[in-house]
């Protein structure tokens, strides 16, 4: 089996629950990345995380309002602490 290009990498996707962000999260997972989804829609994020599991990848959701510096800091602190 070929090694996936992003295997062992952790990628943070802002707006990963809809549109281009969702498509990017899926593409990164297909290539082996662990995907951290930042956004405000927890329900949509749960659907995406289940999809990532189908691709055999881990993922996480961190509620993030990108207009709030504290949320952005929390996002990266949380992802760094976990992975």
N, C-alpha and C positions, 0 to 999 in steps of 0.2 A: 504494500500500500504506500502511495506517495505521501510525503509529508506535506501538510497544508501550509501555505505561505505565511499565515499569521499565527500558527500554532505557538502557544506559550506567550502570546502578547495580550495585553489588556487594553481595550479601546473604550474611551468614553464618548458617547454619542448624545449630544444635546438635541432635544426634540425627537428622540428615538421612538416615539409612539405613533407617529403619523408621517405620511408623505415621504420626502427624501430621507429624513432621519431614520424612519422605519426601514426603508429599503437598504440604507447603509448598514444598519444593525444586522439585518438578515445576511447581507453579503459578507460582512466581517465574520459572522458566525460560521457561515459556510466554508470560509477559508481558515477556520480553526481558532479564531480569537475568542477570548472571554469578553463579553460586551456589558458595559455598565451604561444603563439608559438613564439619562437625566430628563426630567420633564415634570408635568403637573397632572397628568392623567394616569392615575394608579391602575384603573381598570384596564385601559388599553395596554399599559406596560405589562400587566399580568398575562395578557394574551400573547404578547411578543415573547415574553420569557418562556412560555410553554412551547412556542415555535422554536426558540433557540435550543431547547432541550431535544426536540426532534432531530436537530442537526448534530446532537451530541455535545453541545457546548453549554458552559455555565454562563450565567448572566445575573445581573442584579438591577434593581430600580432604586434610584435615589430621588425623592421629591426635590425638585429644584426650580425655583423661579429665577431665571437668569437676570432679572432686574435687581435682585438682591445680592449684594456682595457676600453676605453671610451664608446664603444658600450655596453660592458657587464655591466658597471655601469649604463648606461642609461636604459638598459633592466630592471634591478631590481628596479631602481628609478621609472620608468614608471608604472610597475606592482604594486608596493607598493602604489603609489599615487592614482591609480585607485581603488584598492581593499583593 
